[in-house]
């Protein structure tokens, strides 16, 4: 069956400082480059046939070692960018809590509101990520694996939409660690829910699952 790996970029200096990055173009730090190199060696064993990355630098730098490891060219797509968060971008969590307390609390709780007054709604982010993933996944061979290199928020919202979860339940998907990945597997014969979540926030290769219900 087809698989989609949703891979969050490695650590940046702003991640370490707990700053809201959004679409500000920040590079990986030394730790982030190391995380990407380690993850690439494992993900290469899953033999991806396509790698698509956000065009932000931190995602491109994360994708690069996987491209080298498996010999697959990286395609860039701006639809995979992180949430645009307007005036919040560059602020620390402490600054957001002090200067935008009510709005930040609602947004952190999962409310579908615009961050930084003129930022993107969660549903807007999910729609563009879902569209991109579905488009590239449709081009896979029957047993092909697609790696999507993206960001923490965009990955979670995109997966919530791809899995058919109601918007008010997207918050049940926990935060993603830098350079962790999640695996979606095709759900044959179910047009209403075409994808199933196999791994979430993983840092090791997926293990075959033996269930009692099938």
Backbone bond lengths (Angstrom), bond angles and torsions (degrees), N, CA, C in turn:
res aa  C-N    CA-C-N  psi(-1)  N-CA   C-N-CA  omega(-1)  CA-C   N-CA-C  phi
1 X - - - 1.459 - - 1.526 109.40 -
2 X 1.304 116.44 159.67 1.465 121.02 177.70 1.523 110.08 -72.29
3 X 1.343 115.25 147.70 1.460 121.01 177.10 1.520 109.21 -130.25
4 X 1.329 115.25 146.37 1.458 121.83 173.29 1.528 107.85 -123.96
5 X 1.323 115.90 124.38 1.464 121.51 177.09 1.524 107.96 -103.45
6 X 1.312 116.65 118.24 1.458 122.79 177.57 1.531 107.03 -96.30
7 X 1.341 116.50 110.49 1.467 121.99 -170.44 1.522 110.16 -115.30
8 X 1.313 116.12 120.31 1.466 119.94 176.85 1.535 110.29 -80.03
9 X 1.322 116.24 145.80 1.457 121.29 -179.62 1.530 112.00 -64.67
10 X 1.348 115.73 163.28 1.452 122.11 177.18 1.527 112.41 -72.13
11 X 1.319 115.07 177.32 1.458 121.01 -174.28 1.531 112.18 -69.52
12 X 1.325 114.92 145.29 1.459 122.46 173.47 1.525 108.84 -118.83
13 X 1.322 115.72 170.00 1.456 119.46 175.20 1.512 112.04 -60.83
14 X 1.322 115.82 -36.64 1.476 119.33 179.11 1.518 111.21 -69.42
15 X 1.346 118.13 -34.77 1.460 119.56 174.10 1.525 109.86 -59.46
16 X 1.338 115.80 -45.83 1.461 120.37 -178.09 1.526 111.56 -62.51
17 X 1.340 116.08 -31.94 1.469 120.92 179.65 1.524 112.38 -90.03
18 X 1.316 117.00 1.90 1.467 123.35 -179.23 1.532 111.52 58.49
19 X 1.327 115.42 44.97 1.460 121.31 176.28 1.522 109.85 -98.06
20 X 1.315 116.03 144.05 1.465 121.69 177.68 1.531 107.42 -74.20
21 X 1.336 116.21 114.01 1.465 119.88 -175.32 1.518 113.01 -84.48
22 X 1.337 116.05 -46.32 1.457 118.76 -176.61 1.520 110.64 56.59
23 X 1.329 116.82 -131.26 1.457 120.86 -178.84 1.528 112.74 -98.56
24 X 1.340 117.53 8.76 1.459 119.73 172.67 1.525 108.39 -64.16
25 X 1.338 117.02 134.13 1.466 120.92 -169.51 1.525 111.14 -88.48
26 X 1.331 115.94 90.83 1.462 123.48 -177.14 1.534 109.56 -105.06
27 X 1.330 116.76 141.68 1.462 121.89 -179.47 1.530 111.27 -86.32
28 X 1.326 116.04 160.67 1.465 120.64 171.31 1.522 109.71 -64.82
29 X 1.334 116.03 148.72 1.455 119.39 170.62 1.531 108.46 -92.42
30 X 1.329 116.83 -175.66 1.470 119.97 -176.93 1.517 111.61 -60.04
31 X 1.321 116.47 -40.81 1.476 120.24 177.60 1.520 110.25 -61.82
32 X 1.326 116.88 -43.66 1.458 121.10 -179.28 1.515 113.04 -61.30
33 X 1.335 116.83 -40.42 1.470 119.78 177.25 1.532 110.50 -63.14
34 X 1.324 116.62 -40.08 1.457 119.98 177.15 1.521 112.27 -64.52
35 X 1.334 116.24 -40.99 1.471 120.05 178.01 1.522 110.95 -61.58
36 X 1.331 116.41 -43.04 1.463 120.59 -178.53 1.520 111.24 -64.76
37 X 1.330 116.83 -40.98 1.460 120.34 -179.97 1.534 110.92 -64.52
38 X 1.340 116.23 -42.15 1.467 119.89 179.13 1.522 111.27 -64.76
39 X 1.332 116.14 -48.35 1.461 120.13 -178.08 1.520 111.60 -63.06
40 X 1.332 116.78 -37.17 1.461 120.27 -178.41 1.524 111.45 -60.91
41 X 1.325 117.18 -37.99 1.459 119.83 -179.58 1.527 111.70 -64.72
42 X 1.323 117.17 -32.74 1.465 119.68 177.09 1.521 111.68 -79.34
43 X 1.326 116.80 -46.59 1.461 119.22 -176.94 1.525 112.07 -65.05
44 X 1.316 117.66 -26.40 1.462 120.04 177.67 1.526 111.28 -61.90
45 X 1.341 116.64 -28.42 1.467 120.12 178.68 1.525 112.08 -68.07
46 X 1.324 117.31 -15.87 1.458 120.29 178.16 1.532 111.65 -88.48
47 X 1.331 115.59 3.43 1.472 123.20 172.92 1.529 113.49 50.98
48 X 1.323 118.08 57.41 1.472 118.74 177.92 1.523 111.38 -63.05
49 X 1.320 115.72 141.65 1.467 120.50 177.33 1.517 110.58 -100.68
50 X 1.340 117.24 -10.59 1.461 121.13 178.62 1.522 108.94 -149.53
51 X 1.336 115.82 140.35 1.462 122.41 175.64 1.524 106.97 -128.55
52 X 1.326 116.06 122.90 1.463 121.36 178.49 1.516 107.58 -124.43
53 X 1.331 116.21 130.47 1.458 121.27 -174.45 1.522 111.57 -124.35
54 X 1.320 115.13 148.06 1.455 120.73 163.03 1.523 107.92 -53.11
55 X 1.331 116.75 148.87 1.463 119.10 179.98 1.518 113.30 -83.73
56 X 1.340 118.90 0.06 1.456 121.02 175.75 1.537 109.13 -71.59
57 X 1.331 116.28 145.06 1.462 121.28 -170.40 1.517 113.34 -57.25
58 X 1.336 117.70 -41.52 1.464 119.49 -176.76 1.521 112.17 -62.71
59 X 1.321 117.40 -32.25 1.465 120.80 176.55 1.528 110.75 -75.18
60 X 1.334 116.57 -42.38 1.466 119.65 178.30 1.525 111.22 -60.87
61 X 1.336 117.24 -41.32 1.462 120.67 179.59 1.528 111.34 -66.88
62 X 1.321 117.23 -30.63 1.462 121.10 176.66 1.518 110.50 -71.62
63 X 1.315 117.06 -40.08 1.464 121.52 -178.11 1.520 112.90 -70.24
64 X 1.334 117.31 -29.09 1.463 121.18 -170.94 1.533 114.29 -56.08
65 X 1.348 120.67 -49.50 1.470 118.64 -178.91 1.519 113.56 -65.94
66 X 1.324 118.73 -29.28 1.466 120.44 176.00 1.523 109.90 -69.00
67 X 1.325 116.86 -39.93 1.460 120.73 177.14 1.526 110.87 -57.89
68 X 1.330 116.44 -43.48 1.461 121.00 179.00 1.524 110.64 -66.92
69 X 1.334 116.78 -42.61 1.464 121.43 -175.26 1.523 113.14 -65.31
70 X 1.330 116.64 -34.57 1.472 118.40 -176.29 1.521 113.43 -114.87
71 X 1.331 117.65 0.63 1.460 120.19 175.42 1.509 114.14 68.76
72 X 1.321 117.21 31.31 1.466 121.60 179.92 1.523 108.42 -115.15
73 X 1.316 116.99 128.90 1.463 121.56 -179.49 1.523 110.75 -69.47
74 X 1.321 116.36 144.56 1.466 121.65 178.85 1.522 109.53 -90.56
75 X 1.332 115.66 128.31 1.464 121.48 173.61 1.521 107.92 -99.97
76 X 1.328 117.61 136.31 1.466 122.00 -178.84 1.523 110.95 -100.23
77 X 1.335 115.21 139.07 1.464 120.12 179.95 1.529 109.16 -143.32
78 X 1.327 118.19 115.19 1.475 121.03 -178.90 1.518 113.84 -64.61
79 X 1.332 118.39 -14.69 1.463 120.49 177.61 1.528 111.69 -66.31
80 X 1.322 117.04 -15.40 1.464 121.47 -178.46 1.527 112.89 -94.20
81 X 1.331 116.91 7.81 1.461 120.36 178.97 1.535 111.72 -63.98
82 X 1.330 114.17 162.35 1.460 120.65 174.41 1.527 109.59 -69.43
83 X 1.312 116.10 167.56 1.461 123.23 176.19 1.528 110.75 -56.73
84 X 1.318 116.96 132.76 1.459 120.27 170.60 1.524 107.39 -77.91
85 X 1.345 116.62 127.84 1.467 120.12 -173.83 1.519 113.71 -124.08
86 X 1.329 117.74 21.81 1.456 121.09 172.63 1.518 113.86 50.86
87 X 1.336 116.20 -129.36 1.466 121.96 -174.32 1.525 113.69 -70.07
88 X 1.329 117.89 -10.01 1.456 119.95 176.98 1.524 112.44 -74.21
89 X 1.315 117.61 -23.86 1.462 120.09 -173.65 1.532 110.78 -64.40
90 X 1.312 115.56 131.02 1.459 122.52 -178.16 1.511 114.15 94.97
91 X 1.339 117.72 -13.19 1.464 121.14 179.86 1.531 109.96 -84.19
92 X 1.323 115.90 146.41 1.462 120.33 175.17 1.522 109.41 -77.80
93 X 1.326 115.61 165.08 1.468 119.85 177.28 1.527 110.54 -61.15
94 X 1.326 116.29 -36.17 1.464 119.86 179.42 1.535 110.65 -65.92
95 X 1.332 116.79 -41.55 1.459 120.93 178.81 1.523 111.16 -66.20
96 X 1.312 116.62 -39.54 1.461 119.89 177.86 1.530 110.76 -64.14
97 X 1.327 115.63 -42.16 1.454 119.70 179.60 1.516 112.99 -66.14
98 X 1.338 116.25 -29.70 1.463 119.75 -179.04 1.517 112.78 -84.84
99 X 1.340 117.43 -40.79 1.462 121.23 -172.09 1.529 114.15 -98.50
100 X 1.323 117.25 -18.62 1.469 120.86 -178.56 1.531 108.68 -137.11
101 X 1.308 115.20 44.57 1.466 121.17 -167.91 1.525 113.91 -55.23
102 X 1.319 118.29 -53.93 1.468 120.59 -174.74 1.515 111.34 -66.26
103 X 1.339 116.57 -47.38 1.459 120.97 -178.93 1.534 110.73 -63.86
104 X 1.335 116.17 -42.91 1.464 120.32 -178.68 1.523 110.86 -66.32
105 X 1.315 117.83 -38.67 1.467 121.45 178.46 1.521 110.90 -63.35
106 X 1.329 116.95 -43.16 1.468 120.31 178.40 1.514 111.29 -64.31
107 X 1.326 115.68 -44.77 1.462 119.53 -179.00 1.529 110.65 -64.36
108 X 1.342 116.87 -42.31 1.466 121.56 -179.88 1.525 111.67 -64.62
109 X 1.331 116.40 -29.50 1.468 120.84 179.03 1.523 112.18 -77.19
110 X 1.335 117.25 -8.71 1.457 120.37 177.28 1.504 115.34 106.98
111 X 1.344 118.09 5.10 1.465 119.91 178.83 1.529 110.15 -64.35
112 X 1.310 115.46 143.78 1.471 121.35 -178.06 1.527 109.12 -86.74
113 X 1.339 115.49 70.42 1.463 121.52 -179.69 1.525 109.00 -120.08
114 X 1.328 116.33 166.43 1.459 120.74 -178.20 1.534 110.23 -84.13
115 X 1.329 118.36 118.53 1.457 120.08 175.92 1.523 110.65 -71.97
116 X 1.319 116.63 143.77 1.458 119.78 178.70 1.507 113.46 62.19
117 X 1.309 118.41 30.95 1.469 126.24 176.55 1.531 113.37 71.43
118 X 1.339 116.90 -51.03 1.463 119.36 -176.08 1.521 112.80 -115.61
119 X 1.338 116.71 20.26 1.458 120.44 179.26 1.515 112.85 -77.34
120 X 1.346 115.30 -174.43 1.463 121.26 -177.73 1.525 111.91 -87.54
121 X 1.305 115.61 141.75 1.458 120.61 169.23 1.522 109.97 -67.71
122 X 1.315 117.52 152.15 1.461 120.76 176.48 1.528 110.69 -58.44
123 X 1.314 116.11 -38.52 1.465 119.40 -179.30 1.519 111.74 -66.80
124 X 1.325 117.63 -30.67 1.467 120.60 177.68 1.528 110.46 -70.66
125 X 1.317 116.04 -41.72 1.466 119.95 177.06 1.527 109.88 -63.29
126 X 1.320 116.27 -47.41 1.468 120.70 -179.30 1.515 111.75 -59.22
127 X 1.324 117.16 -39.79 1.466 120.51 -177.13 1.524 111.46 -63.69
128 X 1.341 117.29 -43.12 1.461 118.40 -177.89 1.529 111.68 -73.25
129 X 1.343 117.23 -36.58 1.464 119.52 177.73 1.522 110.46 -67.94
130 X 1.326 116.71 -45.33 1.469 121.33 178.40 1.525 110.58 -57.18
131 X 1.316 116.43 -46.47 1.461 120.99 -179.85 1.527 111.10 -58.24
132 X 1.330 116.65 -46.59 1.460 120.57 -178.50 1.522 111.77 -64.92
133 X 1.334 117.14 -47.85 1.462 120.48 -178.02 1.529 110.75 -62.00
134 X 1.323 116.94 -46.07 1.466 120.28 -179.70 1.524 111.08 -61.08
135 X 1.316 115.99 -38.16 1.465 120.51 -179.09 1.530 111.23 -64.16
136 X 1.333 116.63 -47.32 1.466 119.59 -178.54 1.524 111.75 -74.33
137 X 1.324 117.96 -35.72 1.461 120.56 179.26 1.523 111.35 -64.09
138 X 1.324 116.80 -33.94 1.467 120.74 179.65 1.528 111.91 -64.98
139 X 1.320 117.30 -20.30 1.464 121.43 -179.36 1.523 112.72 -89.63
140 X 1.337 117.91 -4.32 1.457 121.50 -178.58 1.522 111.66 -72.44
141 X 1.326 117.60 150.64 1.464 119.82 168.02 1.524 109.15 -67.89
142 X 1.321 118.90 167.20 1.471 121.50 -173.98 1.526 115.15 -53.30
143 X 1.338 118.32 -31.51 1.465 119.89 -179.12 1.527 111.20 -116.29
144 X 1.322 116.98 23.92 1.460 121.17 -174.57 1.528 113.79 -79.57
145 X 1.326 115.74 155.29 1.468 123.15 177.43 1.522 109.74 -118.05
146 X 1.312 116.19 128.93 1.454 124.53 178.41 1.521 108.67 -110.39
147 X 1.331 117.42 131.47 1.461 121.35 173.96 1.526 108.70 -106.51
148 X 1.327 115.35 123.87 1.460 123.10 176.67 1.524 107.46 -106.27
149 X 1.330 117.55 116.50 1.462 121.44 -179.12 1.526 107.67 -100.22
150 X 1.317 115.44 112.87 1.458 119.37 -170.36 1.527 110.31 -142.70
151 X 1.313 117.47 -146.49 1.463 123.61 -170.64 1.523 109.63 -129.51
152 X 1.329 116.27 165.25 1.454 119.97 -174.64 1.514 114.55 -58.64
153 X 1.332 116.76 -52.34 1.458 120.15 -178.48 1.514 112.74 -68.66
154 X 1.309 116.99 -45.80 1.463 119.97 -177.97 1.525 111.08 -65.37
155 X 1.342 117.09 -35.21 1.465 119.80 177.59 1.526 111.09 -64.74
156 X 1.323 116.96 -46.38 1.461 120.41 -178.14 1.526 111.54 -64.19
157 X 1.331 116.63 -44.61 1.466 119.44 -179.22 1.518 111.46 -69.18
158 X 1.325 115.98 -38.90 1.453 119.19 177.09 1.517 111.49 -62.64
159 X 1.331 117.23 -43.16 1.460 120.06 179.07 1.525 111.46 -66.61
160 X 1.331 116.83 -39.89 1.460 118.88 177.33 1.507 111.50 -56.09
161 X 1.325 115.85 -42.47 1.459 120.38 179.32 1.524 111.74 -70.88
162 X 1.335 117.57 -44.92 1.467 121.11 -179.33 1.525 112.10 -61.99
163 X 1.332 116.08 -32.35 1.469 120.42 -179.62 1.521 112.81 -85.07
164 X 1.326 116.43 -2.05 1.454 120.04 177.65 1.511 114.38 74.94
165 X 1.337 117.90 21.25 1.462 120.37 179.18 1.526 110.59 -76.82
166 X 1.327 118.29 141.19 1.466 119.94 172.89 1.524 110.06 -60.10
167 X 1.317 116.90 149.20 1.460 121.72 -176.63 1.522 111.78 -55.18
168 X 1.324 117.48 -39.01 1.464 119.24 -176.67 1.529 112.80 -72.47
169 X 1.337 117.63 -4.86 1.465 120.87 176.93 1.528 112.50 -105.88
170 X 1.328 118.10 -2.26 1.463 119.48 -179.95 1.519 111.68 -61.03
171 X 1.321 117.09 -27.29 1.462 120.79 -179.28 1.529 112.23 -65.48
172 X 1.334 117.53 -14.06 1.469 119.51 178.47 1.532 111.31 -73.33
173 X 1.325 117.16 -14.94 1.461 120.69 174.85 1.526 107.91 -82.74
174 X 1.315 116.87 114.93 1.452 121.23 -173.21 1.516 113.47 -70.07
175 X 1.342 115.43 170.67 1.452 121.46 179.16 1.524 110.47 -61.88
176 X 1.325 115.91 147.94 1.454 121.87 -179.01 1.523 110.40 -101.92
177 X 1.310 117.22 135.21 1.456 122.25 177.93 1.522 110.16 -75.62
178 X 1.328 116.02 154.00 1.455 119.48 175.69 1.527 111.02 -58.03
179 X 1.321 115.24 130.19 1.462 124.47 176.91 1.533 113.69 67.87
180 X 1.325 117.78 15.14 1.462 120.17 171.06 1.515 108.96 -85.30
181 X 1.317 116.05 167.36 1.460 119.27 -179.59 1.523 110.40 -140.25
182 X 1.312 114.52 161.24 1.464 122.37 175.94 1.521 107.94 -128.68
183 X 1.319 116.71 147.76 1.467 121.15 -174.75 1.523 109.79 -118.24
184 X 1.317 115.77 123.92 1.457 122.61 172.51 1.516 108.59 -105.79
185 X 1.322 116.41 133.07 1.455 121.75 177.16 1.509 110.51 -112.90
186 X 1.305 115.19 145.10 1.457 120.67 178.40 1.528 109.61 -59.39
187 X 1.310 116.24 142.99 1.463 122.37 -179.00 1.526 108.03 -113.27
188 X 1.328 117.56 81.07 1.468 120.88 -171.96 1.520 112.91 -57.46
189 X 1.314 115.31 140.30 1.456 121.22 174.69 1.507 114.84 80.74
190 X 1.349 117.82 3.42 1.455 120.26 179.94 1.520 108.73 -123.23
191 X 1.311 115.97 90.35 1.464 120.51 -176.90 1.531 111.92 -69.80
192 X 1.328 117.46 -23.81 1.463 120.89 -179.49 1.530 110.91 -74.09
193 X 1.336 117.01 -38.61 1.463 122.56 177.89 1.531 107.32 -127.94
194 X 1.331 117.98 84.53 1.467 120.82 -173.35 1.521 115.25 -74.21
195 X 1.356 117.68 -12.75 1.460 120.55 -177.94 1.522 111.55 -126.37
196 X 1.334 115.29 147.45 1.463 122.52 179.01 1.532 107.83 -125.12
197 X 1.326 117.92 140.64 1.458 122.38 179.48 1.526 109.82 -83.74
198 X 1.341 117.04 116.32 1.465 121.85 -179.51 1.525 112.58 -97.34
199 X 1.325 117.53 -39.36 1.467 122.45 -179.03 1.526 107.54 -139.29
200 X 1.333 116.64 146.68 1.464 119.28 178.36 1.518 109.55 -138.83
201 X 1.341 116.05 131.14 1.464 122.69 178.52 1.519 111.17 53.72
202 X 1.328 116.07 45.99 1.461 122.11 -174.83 1.524 111.48 -90.77
203 X 1.324 114.99 156.46 1.454 121.68 174.15 1.503 110.96 -134.55
204 X 1.336 115.66 12.84 1.457 122.17 177.22 1.525 107.55 -133.36
205 X 1.307 116.50 167.51 1.455 120.12 -179.58 1.527 110.26 -71.96
206 X 1.341 117.63 144.39 1.468 121.29 -179.56 1.537 111.06 -60.55
207 X 1.322 115.64 142.03 1.458 121.88 175.26 1.521 109.70 -106.44
208 X 1.333 118.02 143.06 1.469 119.70 177.91 1.522 110.51 -56.75
209 X 1.319 116.45 136.65 1.461 121.14 -178.68 1.521 110.50 -99.84
210 X 1.313 116.43 136.27 1.466 121.75 176.19 1.521 106.81 -116.35
211 X 1.327 115.93 107.91 1.463 119.98 -176.10 1.519 112.25 -102.36
212 X 1.313 115.99 160.95 1.461 121.08 177.66 1.526 112.30 -87.18
213 X 1.337 116.20 -11.89 1.464 119.03 -171.51 1.524 113.63 -101.54
214 X 1.340 117.65 3.66 1.484 118.91 178.50 1.519 109.51 -162.02
